[in-house]
Amino acid sequence: MATDYKALKNGGFMRQVQKDNFSLRLKVVGGNLTAEQLLTVAEISRKYGDGHVHLTSRQGVEIPFIKLGDVESVKAELKEGGVDTGVCGPRVRTVTACQGSAICPSGCIDTYTLATEISDRYFGRELPHKFKFGITGCQNNCLKAEENDMGIKGGYTVEWIPEACTLCGVCLKACREGALTQADGKIVLEESKCTNCGRCFKACPFDAWKGEPGYLVSFGGTFGNLIAKGRQVLPIIRDKETLFRVADAAMAFFDKHAKPSERFRVAIDRAGWDEFETEMEAAYRG
């Protein structure tokens, strides 16, 4: 019986240069694995591979030198150890994320929870080409959100509370964009300069700033044969319901306009950014 290499690749088994050997891509959501999962991966690598694993540029783990005859055994033993295989081909790939507000002091959003929710909703969905989500917790942009087909960056909308303010100037020093000025006993926010970083809110020692977390979304990033920076075409999104509605609309646009094997960015460029922005704004408004 002929080997279905396409099905193997779709399930994460990528052919190596060595005949009938595969590098198995695992599903690692948000870069997180438990200690128990790591033990399972190590055991599979020792038992069925050559004793090493490869860490990919997108927080993935691959186990090289899996033999064709061992594929089903590997899948079964990984599942028993709580480890899922990844995907390749034209579909939504594993979601990447930094550590976010649950761990990092700079984080504005809970990146891992969001990564899990996005993965549960979209992982493995078939599309005209691969589609990558990247989630970063703040403007430090450790996950390079704009390199992804849909990048999500944590941010804050901020509001000054005059009655709590002592005019100490800490927020002015914290703002790297020069969006804050002090005049006539007031702190003035120039919204056109504000990047929603939230540093004023985080730095204030007197709780004179109110900060509401949200999502800054970019579309059409890619970093491969084609290099293009994702574009932010919407205001900051304040809730997950709107975020998922926008994500649904983005993938529907991709399905509608892309040719087979065409990346999301190319499809947007060809269909036109004006049309894309109109559809995203409609989804944003609900």
Phi, psi and chi 1 to 4 in degrees:
 res  aa     phi    psi   chi1   chi2   chi3   chi4
   1 MET       -  132.2 -175.8  175.9  178.8      -
   2 ALA   -67.3  141.8      -      -      -      -
   3 THR   -76.7  130.0  -58.5      -      -      -
   4 ASP   -89.0   86.8 -170.6  -17.3      -      -
   5 TYR   -67.2  -30.9  -70.8  106.5      -      -
   6 LYS   -64.3  -44.3 -178.1  177.7 -180.0 -179.0
   7 ALA   -64.3  -39.0      -      -      -      -
   8 LEU   -62.1  -44.7  -75.3  168.1      -      -
   9 LYS   -64.6  -42.4 -177.2  177.2 -180.0 -179.4
  10 ASN   -57.7  -30.4  -70.4  -15.4      -      -
  11 GLY   -91.9   10.1      -      -      -      -
  12 GLY   100.0   -2.7      -      -      -      -
  13 PHE   -92.5  106.3  -71.0   86.5      -      -
  14 MET  -100.0  130.8  -61.1  172.8  -68.4      -
  15 ARG   -64.7  139.6  -64.7  172.7   72.6  175.8
  16 GLN   -99.2  173.7  -63.2 -178.1 -163.8      -
  17 VAL   -69.0  -24.2  -64.7      -      -      -
  18 GLN   -79.4  127.3  -65.7   84.4    4.8      -
  19 LYS   -56.6  134.0 -177.9  177.0  175.0   59.1
  20 ASP    58.3   27.6  -70.0  -23.3      -      -
  21 ASN  -116.2  143.4  -81.1 -101.8      -      -
  22 PHE  -133.2  145.3  -62.6   84.8      -      -
  23 SER   -99.6  116.8 -174.1      -      -      -
  24 LEU   -91.7  120.0  170.8   57.2      -      -
  25 ARG   -86.3  131.6  177.7  172.8  -66.2  169.0
  26 LEU  -102.3  158.6  -56.6  178.3      -      -
  27 LYS   -87.7  112.2 -178.8 -177.3  178.6 -176.7
  28 VAL  -126.2   91.7 -176.7      -      -      -
  29 VAL   -75.1  126.6  180.0      -      -      -
  30 GLY    63.2   18.5      -      -      -      -
  31 GLY    76.2   10.0      -      -      -      -
  32 ASN  -105.9  130.5  -78.1   10.8      -      -
  33 LEU  -132.6  143.6  -73.8  171.5      -      -
  34 THR   -77.8  164.5   66.2      -      -      -
  35 ALA   -60.5  -37.4      -      -      -      -
  36 GLU   -65.8  -40.7  -70.5   75.4   15.0      -
  37 GLN   -64.4  -39.4  -72.3  172.2  -39.6      -
  38 LEU   -62.3  -39.0  -74.2  171.1      -      -
  39 LEU   -62.7  -40.3  -71.3  170.9      -      -
  40 THR   -63.0  -45.1  -63.9      -      -      -
  41 VAL   -61.6  -43.8  171.6      -      -      -
  42 ALA   -61.4  -43.0      -      -      -      -
  43 GLU   -65.2  -41.6  179.9   59.1   27.9      -
  44 ILE   -63.8  -40.8  -67.0  -65.6      -      -
  45 SER   -63.4  -42.1  176.3      -      -      -
  46 ARG   -68.4  -39.2  -76.1 -166.4  -67.0  -99.7
  47 LYS   -80.6  -38.7 -174.6  175.0  178.9 -179.9
  48 TYR  -118.5  -17.8  -65.5  105.3      -      -
  49 GLY  -104.5 -144.7      -      -      -      -
  50 ASP  -115.2   17.6   72.0  -17.3      -      -
  51 GLY    91.4    7.4      -      -      -      -
  52 HIS  -132.8  160.5   90.6  -80.0      -      -
  53 VAL  -123.4  160.0  -60.9      -      -      -
  54 HIS  -115.9  130.2  172.4   68.2      -      -
  55 LEU   -95.5  121.5  -56.6 -179.1      -      -
  56 THR   -84.4  172.9   75.3      -      -      -
  57 SER   -70.8  -15.5   61.0      -      -      -
  58 ARG  -113.1   42.2  -63.1 -166.2   75.3 -111.8
  59 GLN    65.0   15.1  -59.8 -177.7  -35.0      -
  60 GLY   -88.1  163.7      -      -      -      -
  61 VAL  -123.0  130.9  175.1      -      -      -
  62 GLU  -124.2  138.8  -66.0  173.3    0.4      -
  63 ILE  -107.6  106.5  -53.2  174.6      -      -
  64 PRO   -78.9  166.3  -10.2   26.7      -      -
  65 PHE    65.0   35.9  -66.4   98.7      -      -
  66 ILE   -81.2  127.6  -58.4  -63.1      -      -
  67 LYS   -82.4  147.6  -52.6  -60.1 -176.5  -70.4
  68 LEU   -53.3  -42.8  178.6   59.8      -      -
  69 GLY   -70.1  -12.1      -      -      -      -
  70 ASP  -103.0    1.2  -67.4  -30.9      -      -
  71 VAL   -54.8  -51.5  165.2      -      -      -
  72 GLU   -66.2  -38.5  -65.4  -54.5  -40.9      -
  73 SER   -63.9  -41.7  -63.7      -      -      -
  74 VAL   -62.1  -46.2  166.8      -      -      -
  75 LYS   -60.1  -43.4  -71.1  164.5   65.3  174.4
  76 ALA   -66.2  -42.7      -      -      -      -
  77 GLU   -73.3  -32.7  -68.5 -176.7   31.5      -
  78 LEU   -64.4  -45.0  -77.3  171.0      -      -
  79 LYS   -60.9  -41.2 -175.0  175.1 -177.9 -179.6
  80 GLU   -62.4  -31.1 -174.6  177.8  -13.2      -
  81 GLY   -91.0    7.9      -      -      -      -
  82 GLY    79.0   23.2      -      -      -      -
  83 VAL  -115.2  130.5 -179.9      -      -      -
  84 ASP  -100.8  148.2  -66.3  -37.8      -      -
  85 THR   -79.1  155.9   56.9      -      -      -
  86 GLY   -88.3 -163.6      -      -      -      -
  87 VAL  -135.4  158.8  -62.3      -      -      -
  88 CYS  -131.4 -175.3  -61.3      -      -      -
  89 GLY    79.3 -167.0      -      -      -      -
  90 PRO   -80.7   78.6   31.2  -35.9      -      -
  91 ARG  -161.0  170.4   49.0 -168.6   48.3   82.8
  92 VAL   -69.4  125.1  177.2      -      -      -
  93 ARG   -88.5  178.7  -57.9  -64.9 -177.1   84.2
  94 THR   -60.5  138.1  -59.3      -      -      -
  95 VAL   -82.9  130.0 -177.0      -      -      -
  96 THR  -100.4  154.1   59.7      -      -      -
  97 ALA  -161.5  149.7      -      -      -      -
  98 CYS   -81.2 -173.8   70.9      -      -      -
  99 GLN   -78.6  -21.4  -62.8 -157.8   82.8      -
 100 GLY    65.9 -168.1      -      -      -      -
 101 SER   -68.5  -17.4   60.4      -      -      -
 102 ALA   -67.5  -21.9      -      -      -      -
 103 ILE  -131.6  -43.1  -67.1  177.1      -      -
 104 CYS   -88.1  129.3  178.3      -      -      -
 105 PRO   -61.6  -25.0  -23.0   33.2      -      -
 106 SER   -82.0  -15.5  -62.8      -      -      -
 107 GLY   -65.3  140.9      -      -      -      -
 108 CYS  -104.5  -21.6  -57.8      -      -      -
 109 ILE  -135.3  159.3   57.8  171.5      -      -
 110 ASP   -81.9   92.9 -176.8  -11.8      -      -
 111 THR   -69.6  -39.0   53.3      -      -      -
 112 TYR   -70.2  -41.3 -178.3   66.2      -      -
 113 THR   -59.4  -44.4  -63.1      -      -      -
 114 LEU   -64.4  -41.6  179.9   59.3      -      -
 115 ALA   -59.6  -41.5      -      -      -      -
 116 THR   -64.4  -42.3  -59.7      -      -      -
 117 GLU   -65.7  -41.3  -68.0  169.1  -13.0      -
 118 ILE   -65.4  -42.2  -71.3  174.7      -      -
 119 SER   -62.2  -44.8 -178.4      -      -      -
 120 ASP   -60.4  -32.3  -70.7  -15.5      -      -
 121 ARG   -84.8  -36.9 -172.1  178.4 -179.4  105.7
 122 TYR  -123.3  -19.1  -60.0  116.5      -      -
 123 PHE   -53.6  130.3  176.0   72.4      -      -
 124 GLY    82.0   -2.2      -      -      -      -
 125 ARG   -62.1  131.9  172.9  174.2  167.3  172.2
 126 GLU   -78.0  136.3  -67.2 -168.3    1.7      -
 127 LEU  -142.0  174.1  -71.0  165.3      -      -
 128 PRO   -60.3  -27.8  -27.3   37.0      -      -
 129 HIS  -152.2  178.3 -151.9  -48.0      -      -
 130 LYS   -61.1  151.8   58.7 -173.2  171.2 -175.2
 131 PHE  -140.1  125.1 -167.2   97.1      -      -
 132 LYS  -117.9  132.9  -61.5  175.4 -179.4  178.8
 133 PHE  -103.0  138.6  -76.2   93.8      -      -
 134 GLY  -135.1  131.2      -      -      -      -
 135 ILE  -119.9  126.0  -53.1  171.0      -      -
 136 THR  -125.3  143.9 -161.1      -      -      -
 137 GLY   -79.2  -18.9      -      -      -      -
 138 CYS  -161.2 -174.9   68.2      -      -      -
 139 GLN   -70.6  -10.2  -72.2  -70.1  -14.9      -
 140 ASN   -64.3  -25.1  -70.3  -25.4      -      -
 141 ASN    57.9   45.3 -155.3    8.3      -      -
 142 CYS   -59.7  -29.9  -62.8      -      -      -
 143 LEU   -90.2    1.0 -118.1  -69.6      -      -
 144 LYS    53.2   61.9  -56.0  176.0  179.9   64.8
 145 ALA   -54.6  -38.0      -      -      -      -
 146 GLU   -72.5   -3.4  -70.3   85.6   -0.9      -
 147 GLU   -85.3   -5.3  -69.5 -176.9    2.8      -
 148 ASN  -101.7  157.7  -67.7  -91.3      -      -
 149 ASP   -57.5  -40.3  -63.1  -79.2      -      -
 150 MET  -135.4  111.7 -175.3  166.0  170.5      -
 151 GLY  -104.6  140.0      -      -      -      -
 152 ILE  -125.2  125.0  -59.4  168.9      -      -
 153 LYS  -122.5  131.3 -173.2 -176.7  -61.6 -179.7
 154 GLY   -72.4  144.3      -      -      -      -
 155 GLY  -156.7  176.7      -      -      -      -
 156 TYR  -128.0  144.5  -79.1  101.2      -      -
 157 THR   -96.0  134.7   50.9      -      -      -
 158 VAL  -120.8  153.9  -64.0      -      -      -
 159 GLU  -141.3  129.5  179.2 -176.0   -7.5      -
 160 TRP   -79.1  138.2  179.9   55.1      -      -
 161 ILE  -112.8   96.2  -55.4  172.2      -      -
 162 PRO   -56.9  -40.8  -21.9   32.0      -      -
 163 GLU   -67.9  -18.6   58.6  -89.2   22.3      -
 164 ALA   -95.5   -9.7      -      -      -      -
 165 CYS   -86.0  136.8 -173.9      -      -      -
 166 THR  -103.5    1.6   65.2      -      -      -
 167 LEU    59.2   39.4  -61.5  176.3      -      -
 168 CYS   -73.4  -21.9   67.0      -      -      -
 169 GLY    88.6    1.2      -      -      -      -
 170 VAL   -61.4  -41.0  168.9      -      -      -
 171 CYS   -64.9  -36.0   59.8      -      -      -
 172 LEU   -64.1  -39.2  -83.2   72.1      -      -
 173 LYS   -70.6  -32.3  -66.1  177.1 -178.9  177.6
 174 ALA   -73.2  -28.3      -      -      -      -
 175 CYS   -75.2  117.8  179.4      -      -      -
 176 ARG   -87.7   -8.7  -61.0  176.9 -178.4  178.2
 177 GLU  -102.5   -1.9  -51.9  -58.7  -33.8      -
 178 GLY    67.4   29.6      -      -      -      -
 179 ALA   -83.4  -12.3      -      -      -      -
 180 LEU  -112.9  137.8  -61.6  179.7      -      -
 181 THR  -136.0  158.2   54.1      -      -      -
 182 GLN  -118.5  126.2 -178.6  176.8  -32.8      -
 183 ALA  -154.0  136.4      -      -      -      -
 184 ASP    54.3   40.9  -59.8  -37.1      -      -
 185 GLY    73.0   20.4      -      -      -      -
 186 LYS  -132.6  153.6  -64.5 -179.3  179.8 -179.6
 187 ILE  -100.0  124.3  -56.8  -65.2      -      -
 188 VAL  -109.5  127.6  179.5      -      -      -
 189 LEU  -101.1  119.5  170.5   63.6      -      -
 190 GLU   -91.0   99.9 -171.6  174.2  -17.6      -
 191 GLU   -61.2  -29.1  -67.5 -170.6    3.5      -
 192 SER   -66.6  -21.7   63.1      -      -      -
 193 LYS   -97.0  -14.4  -68.1 -176.9  178.9  179.8
 194 CYS   -72.8  131.4  179.9      -      -      -
 195 THR  -102.5    7.6   62.8      -      -      -
 196 ASN    64.3   26.8  -57.6  104.4      -      -
 197 CYS   -70.2  -27.6   69.7      -      -      -
 198 GLY    79.1    9.6      -      -      -      -
 199 ARG   -65.6  -33.0  -70.0 -171.4  178.7   96.1
 200 CYS   -63.0  -45.3   54.2      -      -      -
 201 PHE   -62.9  -44.3  160.0   68.5      -      -
 202 LYS   -71.2  -31.6  -72.9  177.3  175.5  -73.2
 203 ALA   -83.2  -23.9      -      -      -      -
 204 CYS   -63.6  123.0 -179.6      -      -      -
 205 PRO   -83.4   -3.1   29.3  -33.0      -      -
 206 PHE  -121.5   13.6  -59.1  106.0      -      -
 207 ASP    54.5   40.1  -64.7  -35.0      -      -
 208 ALA   -91.8    4.6      -      -      -      -
 209 TRP  -125.7  136.0  -75.5   95.0      -      -
 210 LYS  -102.8  132.3  177.6 -177.9  177.9 -178.4
 211 GLY  -125.6  131.5      -      -      -      -
 212 GLU  -114.7  121.6  -67.1  -68.4  -24.7      -
 213 PRO   -70.3  153.3   25.5  -32.9      -      -
 214 GLY  -161.1 -170.7      -      -      -      -
 215 TYR  -126.2  124.4  -48.3  101.8      -      -
 216 LEU   -99.3  117.9  -61.6  157.9      -      -
 217 VAL  -112.2  132.8 -179.3      -      -      -
 218 SER  -117.6  152.6   58.0      -      -      -
 219 PHE  -129.3  144.9  -57.2   93.2      -      -
 220 GLY    82.1   20.8      -      -      -      -
 221 GLY   -78.3  148.3      -      -      -      -
 222 THR  -157.1  144.6  178.8      -      -      -
 223 PHE  -141.4   82.1 -157.3   84.5      -      -
 224 GLY  -157.7 -126.5      -      -      -      -
 225 ASN   -59.9  -36.0  -67.5  -42.8      -      -
 226 LEU  -108.7  129.2  169.0   67.7      -      -
 227 ILE  -111.5  120.0  -63.0  176.0      -      -
 228 ALA  -149.1  139.3      -      -      -      -
 229 LYS   -86.1  130.9 -179.1 -179.1  177.7 -179.2
 230 GLY   -61.8  149.0      -      -      -      -
 231 ARG  -108.5  139.5  -62.0 -174.9 -169.6  178.2
 232 GLN   -93.0  115.6 -177.5 -176.5  -23.7      -
 233 VAL  -114.3    0.9  -59.4      -      -      -
 234 LEU  -126.3  156.2  -63.6  172.6      -      -
 235 PRO   -65.6  171.9  -12.4   25.7      -      -
 236 ILE   -57.7  135.9 -171.5  168.8      -      -
 237 ILE   -95.1  131.0  -64.7  174.0      -      -
 238 ARG   -97.6  -12.1  -62.0  170.4 -176.2  -96.7
 239 ASP  -145.0  156.8   61.0  -85.6      -      -
 240 LYS   -69.8  -32.0  -72.3 -179.2 -179.0  176.4
 241 GLU   -57.9  -46.2 -179.3 -178.6   -6.2      -
 242 THR   -67.2  -40.8  -57.7      -      -      -
 243 LEU   -58.5  -46.7  178.5   64.7      -      -
 244 PHE   -69.7  -32.9  -74.2  125.1      -      -
 245 ARG   -63.8  -41.2 -164.6  165.7   60.2 -119.7
 246 VAL   -66.8  -42.2  166.8      -      -      -
 247 ALA   -62.3  -42.6      -      -      -      -
 248 ASP   -58.0  -44.5  -72.6  -15.7      -      -
 249 ALA   -66.6  -37.2      -      -      -      -
 250 ALA   -63.9  -43.9      -      -      -      -
 251 MET   -72.3  -31.2  -81.5 -176.8  -86.2      -
 252 ALA   -65.4  -38.4      -      -      -      -
 253 PHE   -63.5  -42.5 -173.4   94.5      -      -
 254 PHE   -60.7  -48.5 -168.6   20.2      -      -
 255 ASP   -58.7  -40.3  -97.9  -28.7      -      -
 256 LYS   -73.8  -38.5  177.4 -179.1  176.6 -178.0
 257 HIS  -106.7  -21.5  -68.9  -76.6      -      -
 258 ALA   -79.1  144.6      -      -      -      -
 259 LYS   -82.3  159.7  -61.7  176.4 -179.2  178.3
 260 PRO   -54.7  137.0  -26.5   35.7      -      -
 261 SER    64.4   26.6  -60.6      -      -      -
 262 GLU  -107.3  130.1 -176.0  174.1   65.4      -
 263 ARG   -69.1  158.0  -72.4  -60.4  -61.2  -91.2
 264 PHE   -56.2  -44.4 -174.4   41.2      -      -
 265 ARG   -61.8  -42.8  176.8   54.7  175.7 -104.6
 266 VAL   -64.2  -40.1  178.2      -      -      -
 267 ALA   -63.6  -40.8      -      -      -      -
 268 ILE   -65.8  -46.2  -61.2  173.9      -      -
 269 ASP   -58.0  -41.5  -75.1  -16.4      -      -
 270 ARG   -74.5  -42.4 -173.4  169.2   44.0   73.9
 271 ALA   -73.0  -28.4      -      -      -      -
 272 GLY   110.2  129.4      -      -      -      -
 273 TRP   -67.8  -28.6  -81.3   89.4      -      -
 274 ASP   -62.5  -45.4  -71.8  -16.0      -      -
 275 GLU   -65.5  -41.9 -178.7  175.0  -10.2      -
 276 PHE   -61.6  -47.0  178.1   73.9      -      -
 277 GLU   -61.8  -38.5  -70.2 -178.3   29.8      -
 278 THR   -61.0  -43.1  -63.2      -      -      -
 279 GLU   -70.9  -36.9  -66.6 -165.5   18.7      -
 280 MET   -68.8  -38.3  -65.9  -52.7  100.7      -
 281 GLU   -65.3  -36.2  -72.6  166.9    2.2      -
 282 ALA   -64.4  -41.4      -      -      -      -
 283 ALA   -67.3  -37.9      -      -      -      -
 284 TYR   -62.3  -41.1  175.7   81.1      -      -
 285 ARG   -75.9  -24.5  -67.6 -168.1  -60.2  -90.8
 286 GLY    75.8      -      -      -      -      -
